[in-house]
Amino acid sequence: MNRIRFDQWMSAIAIVSLALALAIACSASGWTPRHALALPGTQEMPGHRIFNLLGFGVPGVALLSAALQRRWRSRDQSGMVAGIGLWLCAIAALAWTALGIFPIDAGDLAGEGSQHHAALWMVWLIAASAAFVASAICVKAAARGIAVVVAALWLIVVLVLPPLIGGWAQVAAATAWMAWPWLRSSGEGDHPEAPLGD
Protein backbone atom coordinates (compact mmCIF):
# COMPACT_ATOMS: atom_id res chain seq x y z
CA MET A 1 0.00 0.00 0.00
CA ASN A 2 1.38 3.41 -0.95
CA ARG A 3 2.03 5.82 1.87
CA ILE A 4 2.26 9.58 1.76
CA ARG A 5 5.85 10.74 1.54
CA PHE A 6 7.46 13.70 3.30
CA ASP A 7 7.42 15.88 0.18
CA GLN A 8 3.72 15.15 -0.34
CA TRP A 9 2.97 16.20 3.24
CA MET A 10 4.86 19.43 2.54
CA SER A 11 2.76 19.93 -0.59
CA ALA A 12 -0.45 19.45 1.38
CA ILE A 13 0.72 21.92 4.04
CA ALA A 14 1.53 24.48 1.34
CA ILE A 15 -1.85 24.18 -0.39
CA VAL A 16 -3.81 24.31 2.87
CA SER A 17 -1.80 27.31 4.04
CA LEU A 18 -2.46 29.19 0.79
CA ALA A 19 -6.16 28.35 0.97
CA LEU A 20 -6.30 29.61 4.56
CA ALA A 21 -4.50 32.82 3.56
CA LEU A 22 -6.97 33.45 0.74
CA ALA A 23 -9.93 32.75 3.03
CA ILE A 24 -8.59 35.26 5.53
CA ALA A 25 -8.04 37.79 2.74
CA CYS A 26 -11.62 37.36 1.52
CA SER A 27 -12.90 37.98 5.03
CA ALA A 28 -10.55 40.76 6.12
CA SER A 29 -10.12 42.81 2.96
CA GLY A 30 -12.84 41.68 0.57
CA TRP A 31 -10.32 40.11 -1.82
CA THR A 32 -11.73 38.05 -4.67
CA PRO A 33 -9.92 35.96 -7.32
CA ARG A 34 -10.59 38.76 -9.80
CA HIS A 35 -7.80 40.68 -8.04
CA ALA A 36 -4.08 39.94 -8.12
CA LEU A 37 -3.01 37.14 -5.80
CA ALA A 38 -0.46 39.36 -4.03
CA LEU A 39 -2.87 42.25 -3.41
CA PRO A 40 -3.89 41.20 0.14
CA GLY A 41 -0.20 41.28 1.09
CA THR A 42 0.22 45.00 0.49
CA GLN A 43 0.77 47.12 3.60
CA GLU A 44 -2.45 49.02 2.97
CA MET A 45 -4.55 45.89 3.41
CA PRO A 46 -5.76 44.66 6.81
CA GLY A 47 -4.16 41.40 7.85
CA HIS A 48 -1.35 41.73 5.32
CA ARG A 49 1.27 40.21 7.63
CA ILE A 50 -0.68 37.02 8.28
CA PHE A 51 -1.48 36.77 4.57
CA ASN A 52 2.18 37.05 3.60
CA LEU A 53 3.11 34.46 6.23
CA LEU A 54 0.44 31.92 5.27
CA GLY A 55 0.29 32.68 1.56
CA PHE A 56 3.99 32.93 0.79
CA GLY A 57 6.17 32.12 3.81
CA VAL A 58 4.76 28.77 4.92
CA PRO A 59 4.24 27.35 1.39
CA GLY A 60 7.67 28.51 0.27
CA VAL A 61 9.50 26.93 3.21
CA ALA A 62 7.45 23.72 2.94
CA LEU A 63 8.16 23.28 -0.78
CA LEU A 64 11.82 24.20 -0.35
CA SER A 65 12.05 21.41 2.22
CA ALA A 66 10.26 19.06 -0.19
CA ALA A 67 12.62 19.84 -3.07
CA LEU A 68 15.78 19.48 -0.99
CA GLN A 69 14.58 16.28 0.68
CA ARG A 70 13.67 14.65 -2.64
CA ARG A 71 16.93 15.79 -4.23
CA TRP A 72 18.90 14.28 -1.35
CA ARG A 73 16.92 11.04 -1.45
CA SER A 74 17.35 10.60 -5.20
CA ARG A 75 20.90 11.94 -5.51
CA ASP A 76 22.31 8.58 -6.65
CA GLN A 77 19.40 7.62 -8.91
CA SER A 78 18.07 10.68 -10.71
CA GLY A 79 19.56 11.83 -13.98
CA MET A 80 20.91 15.25 -14.77
CA VAL A 81 17.63 16.72 -16.01
CA ALA A 82 15.70 15.44 -12.99
CA GLY A 83 18.34 16.86 -10.65
CA ILE A 84 18.18 20.23 -12.38
CA GLY A 85 14.39 20.12 -12.16
CA LEU A 86 14.55 19.66 -8.40
CA TRP A 87 17.00 22.53 -8.00
CA LEU A 88 14.63 24.67 -10.06
CA CYS A 89 11.83 23.68 -7.68
CA ALA A 90 14.03 24.82 -4.79
CA ILE A 91 14.75 28.15 -6.50
CA ALA A 92 11.03 28.65 -7.17
CA ALA A 93 10.29 27.94 -3.50
CA LEU A 94 12.90 30.47 -2.35
CA ALA A 95 11.43 33.09 -4.67
CA TRP A 96 7.91 32.32 -3.42
CA THR A 97 9.03 32.74 0.19
CA ALA A 98 10.68 36.07 -0.65
CA LEU A 99 7.43 37.35 -2.22
CA GLY A 100 6.09 37.60 1.33
CA ILE A 101 9.12 39.58 2.47
CA PHE A 102 8.93 42.06 -0.41
CA PRO A 103 5.19 42.78 -0.91
CA ILE A 104 3.76 45.04 -3.55
CA ASP A 105 3.49 48.71 -2.59
CA ALA A 106 0.00 49.54 -3.82
CA GLY A 107 0.72 53.26 -3.40
CA ASP A 108 3.83 53.13 -5.59
CA LEU A 109 3.76 50.39 -8.18
CA ALA A 110 6.97 51.72 -9.72
CA GLY A 111 8.75 51.88 -6.34
CA GLU A 112 11.58 49.71 -5.13
CA GLY A 113 9.41 47.36 -3.10
CA SER A 114 7.07 46.70 -6.00
CA GLN A 115 10.01 46.16 -8.35
CA HIS A 116 11.51 43.59 -5.97
CA HIS A 117 8.16 41.80 -5.82
CA ALA A 118 7.79 41.82 -9.61
CA ALA A 119 11.33 40.49 -10.08
CA LEU A 120 10.75 37.70 -7.55
CA TRP A 121 7.46 36.77 -9.21
CA MET A 122 9.31 36.47 -12.53
CA VAL A 123 12.03 34.30 -10.94
CA TRP A 124 9.33 32.05 -9.48
CA LEU A 125 7.48 31.87 -12.78
CA ILE A 126 10.56 31.00 -14.84
CA ALA A 127 11.90 28.44 -12.34
CA ALA A 128 8.53 26.75 -11.85
CA SER A 129 7.87 26.63 -15.61
CA ALA A 130 11.29 25.12 -16.31
CA ALA A 131 10.73 22.55 -13.54
CA PHE A 132 7.43 21.49 -15.12
CA VAL A 133 9.19 21.04 -18.47
CA ALA A 134 11.93 19.01 -16.77
CA SER A 135 9.30 16.76 -15.21
CA ALA A 136 7.77 16.15 -18.64
CA ILE A 137 11.18 15.09 -19.95
CA CYS A 138 11.98 12.77 -17.05
CA VAL A 139 8.89 10.59 -16.88
CA LYS A 140 8.77 7.14 -18.42
CA ALA A 141 7.68 6.88 -22.03
CA ALA A 142 4.25 5.51 -21.10
CA ALA A 143 3.42 8.63 -19.09
CA ARG A 144 5.20 11.20 -21.24
CA GLY A 145 2.11 12.19 -23.19
CA ILE A 146 0.20 13.08 -20.01
CA ALA A 147 3.22 14.93 -18.63
CA VAL A 148 3.55 16.98 -21.82
CA VAL A 149 -0.15 17.89 -21.64
CA VAL A 150 0.25 18.96 -18.01
CA ALA A 151 3.27 21.10 -18.87
CA ALA A 152 1.39 22.67 -21.80
CA LEU A 153 -1.63 23.45 -19.60
CA TRP A 154 0.71 25.02 -17.04
CA LEU A 155 2.22 27.31 -19.70
CA ILE A 156 -1.26 28.30 -20.87
CA VAL A 157 -2.30 29.14 -17.31
CA VAL A 158 0.75 31.29 -16.58
CA LEU A 159 1.21 32.93 -19.99
CA VAL A 160 -2.18 33.19 -21.69
CA LEU A 161 -4.87 33.33 -19.01
CA PRO A 162 -3.64 36.05 -16.58
CA PRO A 163 -4.58 38.97 -18.88
CA LEU A 164 -8.00 37.36 -19.39
CA ILE A 165 -9.05 36.20 -15.92
CA GLY A 166 -6.51 37.86 -13.64
CA GLY A 167 -6.21 36.42 -10.15
CA TRP A 168 -8.02 33.20 -11.03
CA ALA A 169 -5.07 32.21 -13.24
CA GLN A 170 -2.54 33.16 -10.54
CA VAL A 171 -4.33 31.09 -7.91
CA ALA A 172 -4.57 28.13 -10.31
CA ALA A 173 -0.88 28.41 -11.22
CA ALA A 174 0.20 28.66 -7.57
CA THR A 175 -1.92 25.67 -6.57
CA ALA A 176 -0.66 23.57 -9.49
CA TRP A 177 2.94 24.40 -8.62
CA MET A 178 2.39 23.52 -4.96
CA ALA A 179 1.15 20.08 -6.05
CA TRP A 180 4.36 19.13 -7.88
CA PRO A 181 5.53 16.64 -5.18
CA TRP A 182 2.61 14.40 -6.20
CA LEU A 183 4.03 13.93 -9.69
CA ARG A 184 5.12 10.31 -10.14
CA SER A 185 6.01 7.85 -12.84
CA SER A 186 3.37 5.52 -14.24
CA GLY A 187 4.88 2.62 -12.32
CA GLU A 188 4.21 1.59 -8.75
CA GLY A 189 6.36 2.95 -5.94
CA ASP A 190 9.58 4.95 -6.21
CA HIS A 191 11.46 4.79 -9.47
CA PRO A 192 14.61 6.61 -10.57
CA GLU A 193 12.87 7.87 -13.69
CA ALA A 194 9.88 9.32 -11.87
CA PRO A 195 9.13 13.01 -12.48
CA LEU A 196 11.55 15.41 -10.84
CA GLY A 197 13.75 12.71 -9.48
CA ASP A 198 11.34 10.61 -7.45
Helices and strands as residue ranges (DSSP letters): H 6-29, G 39-41, H 48-52, I 53-57, H 58-73, H 80-101, H 112-138, H 141-159, H 162-165, H 167-178, G 180-182, G 195-197
